[in-house]
Amino acid sequence: MMKKNWILVLSVLLFGACTQNNPADKVAVLISQLAALDKEMGGAAVSDPSKADQFIQISEELAALQLTASPDKSAEVLLRAAALAKAAGKPAKAVELYQRVYTEMPKHPKAPMALFMSGFIYENDLGDLQKARTVYEQFLQEYPADQDFADDANSALKLLGKSPEEIVREFEKLQSGKSE
């Protein structure tokens, strides 16, 4: 009788281990965990930083599993995690996640946005103007005709490092030149 119980226990453990090693099952579990966390967090507002950290960690794991089979899903998961990281006050993590989309999926339609957002965060959240300049210039070199962000990248480069007062003065000067 004791031998049969051990065989049953080993069978259950072996079956459980095999099931968890199945990538499709792992993806389903991670998606379920993200959905539960999303519901607990109540949207984009970050009221519990530990839940945001969990969400980001699970998102990274899910994105890695989906990268080859479903790059679009992988990108969407990383972009959502990057936005959450920014909202949670973790700009360095946000840049890391945006850069993963850009480097791992350079042909993805959201790759330009991911690169631009990296520059934006360097400029506005991390205060690293040199790195922001480098990223904006890289963006314009790679996506000069991007309809969504090329103008923004050009403007950001022109205004980079200027105080709000300097920007207002330049705008007023520009406006007075147009009215003459």
Protein Blocks (a to p, Z undefined) as FASTA:
>chain_A
ZZmmmmmmmmmmmmmmmmmmpmklmmmmmmmmmmmmmmmnopabdfblklmmmmmmmmmm
mmmmmmmmmmmlmmmmmmmmmmmmmmnopaklmmmmmmmmmmmmmmbmklmmmmmmmmmm
mmmmnopaklmmmmmmmmmmmmmmlmklmmmmmmmmmmgopafklmmmmmmmmmmmmmZZ
